[in-house]
Amino acid sequence: MKHLLVNLTLCATLLGAAPVWAHSAKHAEPVKALHGGQSLAAGPYHLELVAKDGELLLYVTDHSDKGIPSDGAKAKATIQHGFEKATIQIELEPSGDNQLKGNGTFTIHPDTGILVFLRLPEQQAYAARFTPLNTKSGAASRGESHHKAKH
């Protein structure tokens, strides 16, 4: 857990935001997934992560499922398997109207957890923790999300 917090701080710093959390849901209710992934609420957004071996797709919508343009967005994903200390960092780049995409050398396992930090232009950064992921569809059985907090 300590290693994960260090990664959170590093990712937030790289995205230009301090990692301060308003609250943390132990068993956040997943939101409707439109692309076969896991979808969680993160501040004013719904973030849907579709994870496959070597590829991550992140869809950004508002709470009415309307796409939020991803132009100029910055995002990072930290991939961790179970309680292993090793993590993999993947940069996500805008790829389509409301989508960000990242590629790398990694595999998705049933115990894979992925922490995503997202910062849209002129907005504060938000984070969502997708865990555990299901290797068949990228959907999750449960998830946790973190909403922005005010400094």
VOPAGU-2260 file (C-alpha; in pm, 1 decimal, decimal comma):
REM VOPAGU-2260
SITE   aa  ch    i         X         Y         Z
SITE  MET   A    0       0,0       0,0       0,0
SITE  LYS   A    1     288,1     233,8      80,2
SITE  HIS   A    2     429,1     176,9    -270,5
SITE  LEU   A    3      87,8     259,7    -421,1
SITE  LEU   A    4      70,5     587,3    -226,8
SITE  VAL   A    5     415,4     682,2    -353,7
SITE  ASN   A    6     294,6     614,1    -710,2
SITE  LEU   A    7     -18,6     822,3    -646,5
SITE  THR   A    8     191,7    1115,6    -533,9
SITE  LEU   A    9     427,7    1080,4    -830,3
SITE  CYS   A   10     145,0    1059,4   -1084,0
SITE  ALA   A   11     -38,1    1355,3    -933,9
SITE  THR   A   12     279,1    1561,1    -931,6
SITE  LEU   A   13     346,4    1478,8   -1296,3
SITE  LEU   A   14      -7,9    1583,5   -1384,7
SITE  GLY   A   15      26,7    1909,2   -1190,6
SITE  ALA   A   16    -212,7    1833,6    -907,7
SITE  ALA   A   17    -170,1    1748,6    -543,4
SITE  PRO   A   18    -306,5    1408,9    -438,5
SITE  VAL   A   19    -571,7    1516,6    -192,6
SITE  TRP   A   20    -886,3    1308,3    -159,0
SITE  ALA   A   21   -1227,3    1430,5     -49,6
SITE  HIS   A   22   -1335,8    1078,8      33,7
SITE  SER   A   23   -1268,0     722,6     -61,4
SITE  ALA   A   24   -1540,1     466,7    -120,5
SITE  LYS   A   25   -1452,9     115,5      -6,0
SITE  HIS   A   26   -1707,1     -40,4    -241,3
SITE  ALA   A   27   -1810,4     229,5    -485,9
SITE  GLU   A   28   -2101,4     145,5    -704,5
SITE  PRO   A   29   -1987,9      91,4   -1061,1
SITE  VAL   A   30   -2155,8     308,0   -1319,7
SITE  LYS   A   31   -2309,9     186,1   -1644,1
SITE  ALA   A   32   -2032,0      75,6   -1879,6
SITE  LEU   A   33   -2096,5     162,4   -2244,4
SITE  HIS   A   34   -1789,3      -4,5   -2401,7
SITE  GLY   A   35   -1759,6    -335,7   -2215,8
SITE  GLY   A   36   -1514,7    -211,2   -1952,8
SITE  GLN   A   37   -1540,2    -103,6   -1591,0
SITE  SER   A   38   -1690,6     238,9   -1530,9
SITE  LEU   A   39   -1654,6     445,9   -1214,0
SITE  ALA   A   40   -1753,1     794,4   -1108,0
SITE  ALA   A   41   -1461,2    1033,0   -1054,0
SITE  GLY   A   42   -1571,7    1383,9    -962,2
SITE  PRO   A   43   -1792,6    1520,2   -1241,3
SITE  TYR   A   44   -1692,0    1239,3   -1478,9
SITE  HIS   A   45   -1758,7     875,8   -1550,4
SITE  LEU   A   46   -1434,6     701,5   -1642,5
SITE  GLU   A   47   -1464,7     370,7   -1824,7
SITE  LEU   A   48   -1151,5     161,1   -1853,6
SITE  VAL   A   49   -1125,3    -115,2   -2111,0
SITE  ALA   A   50    -807,3    -312,6   -2037,3
SITE  LYS   A   51    -655,0    -576,0   -2262,6
SITE  ASP   A   52    -305,5    -721,0   -2270,6
SITE  GLY   A   53     -83,0    -439,6   -2394,9
SITE  GLU   A   54    -361,7    -180,9   -2437,2
SITE  LEU   A   55    -568,3      51,1   -2219,2
SITE  LEU   A   56    -862,9     255,6   -2343,5
SITE  LEU   A   57   -1018,8     520,2   -2119,1
SITE  TYR   A   58   -1354,0     674,5   -2210,0
SITE  VAL   A   59   -1458,0    1000,5   -2041,7
SITE  THR   A   60   -1823,4    1101,4   -2010,4
SITE  ASP   A   61   -2029,7    1321,1   -1783,3
SITE  HIS   A   62   -2289,0    1177,1   -1545,3
SITE  SER   A   63   -2544,2    1178,6   -1830,0
SITE  ASP   A   64   -2311,9     960,2   -2042,6
SITE  LYS   A   65   -2236,4    1248,7   -2279,8
SITE  GLY   A   66   -1880,0    1230,6   -2413,6
SITE  ILE   A   67   -1627,2    1479,7   -2276,9
SITE  PRO   A   68   -1367,9    1586,4   -2538,1
SITE  SER   A   69   -1025,1    1442,4   -2460,1
SITE  ASP   A   70    -820,3    1693,1   -2665,8
SITE  GLY   A   71    -538,0    1824,4   -2449,3
SITE  ALA   A   72    -605,3    1577,1   -2168,7
SITE  LYS   A   73    -321,2    1419,3   -1974,2
SITE  ALA   A   74    -357,1    1080,8   -1810,0
SITE  LYS   A   75    -142,2     811,6   -1653,6
SITE  ALA   A   76    -226,6     459,1   -1551,2
SITE  THR   A   77     -40,2     259,7   -1288,5
SITE  ILE   A   78     -82,2    -115,4   -1330,1
SITE  GLN   A   79     -20,2    -350,3   -1037,6
SITE  HIS   A   80     -79,7    -724,1   -1000,2
SITE  GLY   A   81    -208,8    -831,0    -658,2
SITE  PHE   A   82      27,4    -731,5    -381,5
SITE  GLU   A   83     337,9    -724,0    -599,1
SITE  LYS   A   84     547,8    -415,7    -542,3
SITE  ALA   A   85     637,5    -382,2    -910,2
SITE  THR   A   86     417,1    -148,9   -1108,2
SITE  ILE   A   87     396,5     -46,1   -1471,1
SITE  GLN   A   88     329,2     314,1   -1573,5
SITE  ILE   A   89     141,4     380,2   -1897,3
SITE  GLU   A   90      83,2     724,7   -2047,9
SITE  LEU   A   91    -263,9     765,5   -2197,6
SITE  GLU   A   92    -292,0     999,6   -2496,4
SITE  PRO   A   93    -606,7    1149,9   -2652,6
SITE  SER   A   94    -740,2     915,3   -2919,9
SITE  GLY   A   95   -1082,4    1010,4   -3048,6
SITE  ASP   A   96   -1360,7    1234,5   -2924,1
SITE  ASN   A   97   -1380,0    1122,9   -2560,0
SITE  GLN   A   98   -1114,3     854,2   -2549,2
SITE  LEU   A   99    -755,6     819,9   -2431,0
SITE  LYS   A  100    -533,2     527,7   -2525,4
SITE  GLY   A  101    -211,4     378,8   -2394,6
SITE  ASN   A  102       2,3      85,5   -2501,9
SITE  GLY   A  103     280,2    -105,0   -2332,5
SITE  THR   A  104     421,5    -442,9   -2249,7
SITE  PHE   A  105     190,5    -579,5   -1982,3
SITE  THR   A  106     -67,7    -850,4   -1926,6
SITE  ILE   A  107    -397,4    -828,7   -1743,8
SITE  HIS   A  108    -463,5   -1087,4   -1471,4
SITE  PRO   A  109    -769,4   -1142,2   -1249,1
SITE  ASP   A  110    -586,2    -966,0    -963,3
SITE  THR   A  111    -472,0    -667,8   -1173,3
SITE  GLY   A  112    -550,1    -327,0   -1031,8
SITE  ILE   A  113    -515,6      -8,5   -1233,9
SITE  LEU   A  114    -505,4     341,1   -1091,2
SITE  VAL   A  115    -584,9     614,2   -1343,6
SITE  PHE   A  116    -513,9     985,4   -1301,3
SITE  LEU   A  117    -685,5    1217,5   -1547,7
SITE  ARG   A  118    -650,3    1589,6   -1598,4
SITE  LEU   A  119    -852,0    1766,1   -1864,4
SITE  PRO   A  120    -743,4    2111,8   -1986,5
SITE  GLU   A  121    -826,6    2390,9   -1740,7
SITE  GLN   A  122    -966,8    2133,7   -1492,5
SITE  GLN   A  123    -848,1    1971,2   -1172,2
SITE  ALA   A  124    -709,1    1618,1   -1174,7
SITE  TYR   A  125    -920,8    1318,8   -1076,6
SITE  ALA   A  126    -832,6     959,3   -1000,9
SITE  ALA   A  127   -1014,0     626,6   -1016,9
SITE  ARG   A  128    -896,6     288,2    -896,0
SITE  PHE   A  129   -1012,6      -4,3   -1107,6
SITE  THR   A  130    -968,1    -335,5    -925,4
SITE  PRO   A  131    -980,4    -624,3    -975,8
SITE  LEU   A  132   -1014,9    -645,6   -1349,8
SITE  ASN   A  133   -1165,8    -942,5   -1529,1
SITE  THR   A  134    -944,6   -1074,1   -1810,6
SITE  LYS   A  135   -1233,1   -1180,4   -2033,8
SITE  SER   A  136   -1413,4    -852,4   -2086,4
SITE  GLY   A  137   -1215,6    -589,4   -1899,7
SITE  ALA   A  138   -1511,8    -553,2   -1664,9
SITE  ALA   A  139   -1465,3    -548,3   -1292,0
SITE  SER   A  140   -1643,6    -716,4   -1009,5
SITE  ARG   A  141   -1591,1    -419,3    -780,7
SITE  GLY   A  142   -1417,2     -86,0    -794,8
SITE  GLU   A  143   -1306,6     209,9    -593,2
SITE  SER   A  144   -1303,9     566,5    -704,9
SITE  HIS   A  145   -1148,3     876,3    -561,6
SITE  HIS   A  146   -1303,1    1215,0    -613,0
SITE  LYS   A  147   -1113,4    1540,4    -616,1
SITE  ALA   A  148   -1069,7    1728,0    -293,4
SITE  LYS   A  149   -1032,4    2095,1    -238,0
SITE  HIS   A  150    -707,2    2225,8    -102,8
